[in-house]
Protein backbone atom coordinates (compact mmCIF):
# COMPACT_ATOMS: atom_id res chain seq x y z
CA UNK A 1 0.00 0.00 0.00
CA UNK A 2 1.46 3.34 -1.00
CA UNK A 3 0.91 6.43 1.05
CA UNK A 4 0.17 9.78 -0.49
CA UNK A 5 1.93 12.76 0.98
CA UNK A 6 -0.02 15.99 1.03
CA UNK A 7 1.81 19.24 1.41
CA UNK A 8 -0.02 22.40 2.30
CA UNK A 9 0.95 25.72 3.73
CA UNK A 10 -0.61 27.55 6.60
CA UNK A 11 -0.29 31.31 6.56
CA UNK A 12 0.97 32.87 9.72
CA UNK A 13 -1.52 33.95 12.35
CA UNK A 14 -0.85 37.68 11.92
CA UNK A 15 -1.70 37.47 8.22
CA UNK A 16 -4.89 35.56 9.00
CA UNK A 17 -5.90 38.19 11.55
CA UNK A 18 -5.22 40.96 9.03
CA UNK A 19 -7.52 39.20 6.57
CA UNK A 20 -10.26 38.81 9.20
CA UNK A 21 -10.12 42.52 10.02
CA UNK A 22 -10.21 43.50 6.34
CA UNK A 23 -13.13 41.15 5.65
CA UNK A 24 -15.07 42.55 8.63
CA UNK A 25 -14.48 46.12 7.43
CA UNK A 26 -15.69 45.24 3.95
CA UNK A 27 -18.79 43.56 5.34
CA UNK A 28 -19.56 46.62 7.49
CA UNK A 29 -19.18 48.87 4.45
CA UNK A 30 -21.51 46.63 2.46
CA UNK A 31 -24.13 46.80 5.23
CA UNK A 32 -23.84 50.59 5.35
CA UNK A 33 -24.20 50.75 1.57
CA UNK A 34 -27.30 48.55 1.69
CA UNK A 35 -28.89 50.81 4.31
CA UNK A 36 -27.98 53.93 2.32
CA UNK A 37 -29.45 52.44 -0.84
CA UNK A 38 -32.68 51.66 1.00
CA UNK A 39 -32.88 55.22 2.30
CA UNK A 40 -32.28 56.65 -1.18
CA UNK A 41 -35.07 54.47 -2.56
CA UNK A 42 -37.43 55.69 0.19
CA UNK A 43 -36.60 59.31 -0.59
CA UNK A 44 -37.05 58.77 -4.32
CA UNK A 45 -40.45 57.15 -3.76
CA UNK A 46 -41.44 60.12 -1.60
CA UNK A 47 -40.31 62.52 -4.31
CA UNK A 48 -42.29 60.64 -6.95
CA UNK A 49 -45.38 60.69 -4.76
CA UNK A 50 -45.06 64.42 -4.19
CA UNK A 51 -44.39 65.12 -7.87
CA UNK A 52 -47.44 63.23 -9.10
CA UNK A 53 -49.78 64.37 -6.34
CA UNK A 54 -49.06 68.04 -7.05
CA UNK A 55 -47.32 68.65 -3.74
CA UNK A 56 -44.18 70.04 -5.36
LUMMIKE-329153 format. One record per residue: x, y, z of N, C-alpha, C, O in turn. Coordinates in steps of 0.1 Angstrom, whole numbers, plus 5000, padded with zeros to 4 digits. Layout:
# LUMMIKE-329153
XYZXYZXYZXYZ;...
# end
This chain:
# LUMMIKE-329153
500949885000500050005000500950125000501850145009;500750214990501550334990500750454997499550454998;501550535003500950645010501150775003502250804997;500150855002500250984995500651085005500251085017;501551175001501951285010501351415005501551444993;500651475014500051605010500851715017501151715029;501151815009501851925014500952055013500352075002;500852125023500052245023500652345032501452315041;500452475029500952575037499952645046498752645042;500352685057499452765066500052895068501152915072;499253005064499753135066499953165080499253115089;500753255083501053295097499753355103498953415096;499753355116498553405123498253545121497153595120;499353625121499253775119498553805106497753895105;498953735095498353755082496853715082496053775076;496553605089495153565090494353665097493253695093;494853725108494153825116493953945107492854015108;494953985099494854105090493654075080492954175077;493553955075492553925066491153935072490253985067;491053885085489753885092489354025094488154065092;490254115098489954255100489454325087488454395087;490254295076489854355063488454305059487654385054;488254175061486954115057485754185065484754205059;486054205078484954265086484754405082483554445082;485754475079485554615074484754625061483954705060;485054535052484354525039482854495042482054555036;482654395051481254365053480454475060479354505056;481154555069480454665075480154775064479154835065;481154795055480854895044479754845036478954935031;479654715033478554665025477154685032476254725025;477154665045475954685052475554835052474354865050;476454925054476255065053475655105040474755185039;476255045029475855085016474455035013473655095007;474154915018472754865017471754955024470654975018;472054995036471155085043471055215036469955275035;472155275031472055395023471255385011470455475007;471355275004470555244992469155244995468255294988;468755175006467355175010466855305013465655345009;467655395020467155525023466955615010466055685009;467855595001467755664988466455624981465855714975;466155494981464955454974463755504981462755544975;463755514995462655575002462455724998461355764996;463555794998463455934994462955954980462156044977;463455874971462955884957461555854956460755924948;461055754963459555724962458755834968457755864963;459255904978458656014984458556134974457556194972;459656154967459756254957458756224946458056314941;458756104941457756064931456356094935455556144927;456056054947454656074952454356224953453256264948;455256304958454956444958454856504944453956594942;455656464935455656514921454356484914453756574908;453856364916452656324909451356354917450256334912;451456404929450256444937450156594937449156644943;451056664930450956804930451556874942451356994943;452256804950452756864963454056944961454457014970;454656934949455857004946455657144941456557214938;
# end
